[in-house]
Amino acid sequence: MSSHPTPLDERECRRRLAGLAVGRVVYTVDALPAVQPARYRLGADGSVLMTADAGSDLVCAVAGAIVAFEAGELDPAEGTGWSVTVLGRADVAPGPAVNTPTGTITVRILPELISGRLFRSTGPGRS
């Protein structure tokens, strides 16, 4: 991949996020970093929306916390791709019931900062 990724503007970051369905939520557990893959969608207000089991460690850890969310596509063979990171406060709300004793919770990350990078091939002998 290029050693000099090109920044993406916020509009392009949101457009790219809308095109994927799986990303990674980054949060802390007992002051240690944790990363978990998550299915998501974008809300009408641009928030990142995920569904989790109500009693899960994720829901307990992120309620009211500042978290990061990252999604992107990278092609290691070509050295190209992109990555978008969203930083914001997570809140939780009951979601539609599922076949679990605890039901589900919608985790909503309201973006406070969105940044993205485009990685372009550096050509032969990529570095």
N, C-alpha and C positions, 0 to 999 in steps of 0.2 A: 504494500500500500504506500501511497505517497506520504512523505514525511511532512507535507504541508497540506492538510485537509482544508477544503473551502468551506467557510461558514455558510449555513443556510439561514435565511430570514424566518421570522416567526410564521408567516403565512405558509411558506414551503414546508416548515416543520410540521404544522398541523395537517397539511395535505398528505404528507408522507405517513404520518401516524394513522390517519383515517384509512389508509390502504392496507394495514396489517391487522391481525387479530390476536397476536401473542407478543408479549413483551416481558420485561422483568421489573418487579417492584423491589426497591432497595430500602431497607428500614433497619432499626436497631433492636436488639434483644439483649437486655442486661448490659448495655453500653457496647455491645459488639455488633459489627455489621452483619446483616443477613440479606440474602438475595433469593427471590423466589419467582419462577416463571408464572405468568398469569395471562389468562384470556382477558381481553378488554374490548371496549368500544369507546368512542368519543361521544360525550353528551352534547346537546345543542349549544350549551354554553362553553364548549371546549374542554370540559373536565374529562379526566380519564375515569371510566367506570369499570369496576371489576366486581365479580360475585364470589363470595367465599362462605364457607360454613360458619354459622354464627359463633360457635365455640372454638374456632381455629386459633392457633397461635398468631397467625397473621392479623386477624381482626383485633385481637387483644393488644398486639404490639403497635398497630398503626392508628388506632382511634385517637384523633386529635393531634397526632404527631406530624412533624415535617418529614416527608419521604421523597424519594426519587423514583422515577419511572423511566425506563429506557426501552426503546424498540429500534430495530434497524435491520438492514439486510447487508451482508458482506459476502463477497465472492473471493475466497482466498486464492483461487487459481488465477484470477484476473487482477487481483489487488484493488478491486473497486467496491463501492457500496456507500452506505450512509448510516448515520446513527442520530437519533433524536433523544434528548433527555428533558424530562419535565420535573421541576421541583415545586413542591407545594404541600399544603396541609391536607391530611386525609381525614375525612369524616365518614361515619358509618350510619346506615339506615336499614331498617328491616326490608327484606326483599320478598319476592313471592316464595311461598312455602315449597319445599321439596321433600323427598322421601327420607328425611333424616329427623331425628328427634329434636334437633335444635333449629332446623330451618336454615335459611340463607340470609346473608347480609350483603348489601351493596356498599362497596368501598368506593368513595368518590375522592379523587385528587383534584383540587382546584388549582390550576397552574398559576404560580407566581413568577416563575422563570422558565422559559423554553429556549433551548439551544440545540443546534444541530450541526452536523458536519458531513460533507460530501467527500468521499475518498475516490480519487481518480488514479488510474494506472500510471505508473512512472515509466512504462515502456519496457524494452528488453532489459533483463537483469534487474528487475524491480528491486527496490530497497526501501 
